């Protein structure tokens, strides 16, 4: 069960540590609204950060937000919470390839290894087509979901081939790639390229098939020549040996020119390219109790939601709307109300007026005639300028300007509607926030809503 202290962090509850990325901490979070809310992986860059770290983090955000591939973990939005920059990313319930290989008794079956490598190669081919080199392809950045999915994660060290060189960021001490998986030309100071990502993935495949670490550099710049994987694992076909040795060639001219070529070369060795194959492998050979893992996760989510009272901020927009409507109605009523005549000034009563009147003598006077005010004016005191009451025609109603709602308020309401799974309302509010100048955050929220709804 969850042993990490549950922490409130803006609109989220942090209840499980997922690890660390290239530049920041990653937590599993849930929005503290109600049960049934989706889970996310929240990557955080602490407030104590350098300008270079912040620039690289924002660059990773721009890269990740633009990606949409089934084998790359999605990034939904970028937020700033309590002074920390955060990436709200897809949560993959599973384990990284490094942990999985540590649980194996020997080499990984060739059909499983090639299927994993095929999915990663397809993800790299997509990234390269967008002008991005990953630069940190390693088992720690490859996730296997318990449902059999394969996800490439962490573009914190990625390089945009269309942008200026990132030499200053590298000089600042931020790791670019891992020594055991770095291509020789990159280790010698040459810039990273799609071919260097191919080398890194080739090392991952070689280690999966052999179950031993890849040969490391010797003294004086000499390197050990990697042996064919079939020597350590006789089940590996000889044709697959050729593919792997070509991928890990020290000479970039011999290596596969692109990840697409590597994926094409691996396809003939993939048995059944379905997620169920990997899910069965995790249960039968890695001995993962998937049902227990899911039960633990559900329990952690329940504990997290029960630790904090449900937020009631959802009623604030409704109350604000009612108050605004009441104010507008009162203003309209005030404009349409006719002016009441001013009362006559009070005069002191004379003693004769206060005395009891004498009973009248003779016949009673005739009754005073009745007048209709609309037809005959009633005289008023001199202090009042009007001499008659005239019924005015009703005034035409004028449309009062409706206050415009800010993009932040619209996005807040869209997030609340999304938590209630009112997708139509959430999408309409997010589109309005985008048109009102919400910028990249509004566009990311709209993309997230459409993704959860299943709208293209």
N, C-alpha and C positions, 0 to 999 in steps of 0.2 A: 504494500500500500504506500501511499504518499508520505514521505518523511520530511518533505520540504515545508517550511512555514508558508502558509498562504498569505500572499501580499496583495494589497490593493494598489493598483497602478493606473490612475486615470479611470477610464471606463472599463478596465480589464481586471481580472483576478489572475495573478500568477500563482500556479499551484504545482508546477513541475519543471525542473531544470532539464533542458534538452541538450545543453552543451555550449560550446563556444565556436563562433565562426572565425573567419580570417581577422576580423577587427572588433567583434563585439559578442556579448553574451546572448544566448538564445533561450527563451522560456516558452513553455506551453501555457496558453492563456485561454480564458473564456470571458465573454462580455458579461458583466454582472447585472444582467437584466432579469432573466428567468431561465428555467430549465429548458433544454432543447436548443439553446443557442450554439452555433458552430464553434469549433475549436480552431485556434490559430497558433502559429509559431511566431513569436515576437522577438525580433532581433534588435538589440539595444546597443547604441553607442553612448557610453557614459558622458555626463556633462563635463567631466575633466578630460577634455580632448584637445588635440592640436588642430590648427587650421587645416593641415595636410590630411589628417585623419577624417575630418569632417568633409573635406572635398572629395576624398575617395569614397566615403560612405554615400554621399549624394550621387556620385557617379554610379556606384553599384545600384542605387535606387532607380536611376534613370534607365539603366540597362535592364534590370529585372522587371520593371513595370512594362517594358515594351515586349517582353517575351510571352509567347503563348504556344507551348509545346507539351504534349502529354508526358514526356520524360524529363521535364524541367519543373521543379517546384515553383508554383505561381507566387507572385507578389501582388497583393491587392492594393495597398496604399502606403504612404509615408506620413508619419505623424510625429509631432513633437510633444512629449508628455513629461512634465516636471523637469524641463531642461534637457531631456535626453531625446536624441533622434531615434526613431523606431521604424522598422519595416514590418508590416503586417503581412505574413506569408502563409502559404498553405501548410497545414499540419499533416505530416505523414506519420501514421501510427505504424512504426516498424523499428528497424535498427540499421546502423550503417554497416557497410561491407567489412570494415575492419573488425567489428565485434563478431560478425557472423563467421568469418574465417577463423577467428580464435576459438570458436566452439566446435569446429570440424576436427575429426580425428585424422584426416589426411587431406589430399587434394580434393578440389571441388570437381564434381562430374563435368565432363567436357560439354555436354548439352546445356547444363545450367550456366556454366561459365561463359559460353559463347552467346547465350541468350542475354545475359546481363550486359556483356560487352556490346552486343548489337544495339540494345536500347540506349546505352551511353553514347555510342558512336553516332546514332541518329540524333541525339540531343546536341552533340558537338557540331554535327553538320548544320543543324538549324542555327546554332549560335554563330558559327563561322559565316553563314549566309547573311547574318545581320551585322557582320563586321566586327565580331567580338571573339577574342581568344580567352579561354577560361584561365589558363596558367596555373591551375591548382587541382588537376585531375588526380585524385588519390582515393583509396578506399574510404577514408573518413568523409568524403564529400559525395558518396554514392549511397543512397538509401534504398533499402528493400522494404516495401510495405508488407504488412501481414496479409494483405489482400493480393499480393503477387506483383504489385507495381514496382517499377524501377524509376528513381528520381535522381537527377543530377542537381546538387544544391551548391550554395555559397559562391557567388560571383564577386566576392570582396576583393579578390586579387585579379579580376578580369581586366583585360586591356581592350580598349576600343581602337581598332586599326585605323579609323578615320579621324581620331583625335591626336593631339600632340603627344609626344613621348612622355611617359610618367617617370622620368629619371629622378626627379626631386622626391617623389613619394618613396621610391625604392631606397634612396639615400637616407631617408628619415628613419630607417630601421624597420620598416614594415616588411614582413616576409612575403616574397612573391614566389609561390610554388614550394614544394618540399624536396629536399635534397635527393631522396631516394627515387623520386619520380621525375626529376627535371631532366630535360633533354640535354645532351652534351653541349650543343652549340649555345644554348641559353646559359648553361653554367659557365661557359667561357666568355660571356658578356654580349652575345648577339641577341637581338630582340626576339621575343616570342612570336610564334607564327602558328597557323593551323597544324603544320607538321610537328611542332613541339607538343601540341596537345595529343596528336596521334601516338607519339612516343610514350607519353605518360600513360595513356590508356593501354598501350601494348604491355607496359610493365605490370599493370594491374592484371591483365589477362594471364601473363606468364606466371605470376605468383598464385593466381587462382588454380591454374592447371598443375603446378608443381608442388604447391604447399610449402615452399621455402622462399626466403628473401631473394630479391634480385641482386646479381653480382654488383658490388660497389667498386668505385675507383681505387686503383692501387697507387703507390708512390710514383712520383715523377710524371704524373699525368697519364700513366698507362692504365688500361682498363681490362678487366676480365671479359672474355668473349662469352656471352650467354649460351648455354647449352640448349638444344632442342627440348621442349617440355616433355616429349615422349620418353626421355631417359629417366625422368623422375616419376612419370605417370604413363605406364605402357598402354593405357586405354586411349591416349591421344593419337588420332590418326596422323600419318606422316604428312599429309597435305595440310593439316592444320599447323604442324610445325613450321612449314614454309611461311604461312600467313603471319604467325606470331613473330618469327625471326625477322621478317621484313618490317613489321611494325616497330620493333625495338632496335633497328639498325642504327649504329652510331653515325652513319652517313645520311644526311637528310636527302641526298639525291637518290638513294636506294629505297628509302622509306616510302610508304604510301603518301601520295601528294595531298590527300584530303581524307577527312573522316568518312565521307561518302564512299570512297574506294574501299576503306577498311570494312565498313558495314556490308558492302556488296560481297567482299571476300569471305565474311563470316557467315552469311546467310545459309550456305549449303551445309554447315555443320550444326545448325540449330534444329533440334528435333521438332518439338511442338511449341510454336511461339505464342503461348497463351499464359496469362498471369497465373492460372491455376497450377501450372507446372512449378513455378517458383514458390507459391504458397504451400504446395505439397512438400517441396524440398525443405522449407523452413520447419515444417512439422516433423517430418520423418527423419531427416538427417542432421538438422541443427537442434532438434528437440525443443522447439519453442512451443509452449502451451498457449496457443493463440486465444483460446476461450478465457483462460485465466488472465492474460494480459488485457483483454478487452474488459473483463469484469473489474480489474483493478482501475483501469482508466475511468470507467463509469462511476466507480466509487469515489475516485479523486474529484471528479467533476461535481458530484453531489455534495461532497464535503466542502468544496470551494464555494458553491452557491449557498450552502447553508451557513457559512461563516460570516456572511455579510447580508444585511437586510436588503430587500429588493429596492432598487432605486425608484423613487416616485416622481422623478423630474418629468415624466411623460405628460403630467397634467399641466405643467407650466405654460406650454403654447396654447392649450385650450382656454386656460384662465385669461391669458393675455388677449386672446381673440375675443372672448366675451366682454372683457373690459373695454376693448377698443370699439366693439359694436355698440355697447351702452353709451359710450362717449359720443359717438357719431349720431345716435338716435336723439340724445339730449340736445345736441347742437342743432339738429334739424327742427326739433320741437321749439327751441328758442327762436329760431329764425322765423318760423311760421306763426308764432303766437302774436295776436294783435295787441297794441298798446292799450292798457286800461286807463280811463280818465283819472286825473289826479283828484283826490278828495277835497271838498271845499274847506277853507280854513275855519277852525272852530271859533265861534263868537261867544262872548260872555252874555248870559241871559239876563235881561232887565228884570227888576223886581216885579213890574206889572205883568211880565210874561210868566213869571213863576207863580203868581197868585192864582187861586182857584177861579176858573172862568164862571161868569154868571150864566144862569140858564137863559136861553134865548127866549125872547118874547115874540109872539106872533107866529105866523106859519114858517115852517123850516125852509131854508134856502134850497133852491134847486140843485140837484147833484151836478158836480163838475163834469164836463164832457171828457170822454176817454180819447187819448191821442195815441197814434202808433208812432214810435220813435223814428222808424225808417222814413216816414212821410213828413212829420212835423218835428222841427228841431226843438229841443228843450234848452232854454237859456241856462248857462252855467256861470259861475263866478268870473269876475274880470281877470283873475289870475290865470285862468285857463284860456289859451289862445283859440282852441277849437270851439265853435259855436253849435256844431251839430255832429251827431254820430252817423257815419256813413259806413255801410257794409262794403268792405273792400273785396274785390274779386280775389279768389285764391291764387297765391303765387305759384309759379312753376317751380317744381323741385329741381334743384341744381345738384348735379353729381359732385360730391365732395371727393377730393383726392384721397385715394387709399394709400396708406403708408406702405412703402416697399419693404419686403422682408429681406434681411441680409443673407448672403450665401451661407454664412456659418450656421444661422438658424435653420435654413432650409436643409443643410446637410445633417444637422442634429435630428431634425424631424424625420429625414429619410432613414437615418440609422435606427431610430426608434421603430419606424414602420417595418424595417428589415428584420428587426428582432421579433416582431409580431408576425413575420412572414406575410405581411401585406405588401406583396411584391409590386402590384400596380401602383399603390400610393407611393412606395419607396422610389420606384423608377421615375414617376412623374416629378417628385420633389427633387431628385438628383438631377434630372434634365433641366429643371428650372434653375437650380443652383449653378449648373454649368453655363446656362445662358446669362445668369446674373453676374458672372465674373468670378465663379468659384475656383477657376484655374485647374491645375493638375490634380488637386485633392478631390474636387468634385468629379472630374473625369474618372479618377481611380475608383471612387465610390460607386459611380454609375456602372463601371465595368464589373465591379464586385457584385453588385445587385443582379446584373444580367447573368453573371456566371452562376450564382446560386439559384437563379430562377430557371436557367437553361435557355435564356434568350440569346441568339447569336449577336 
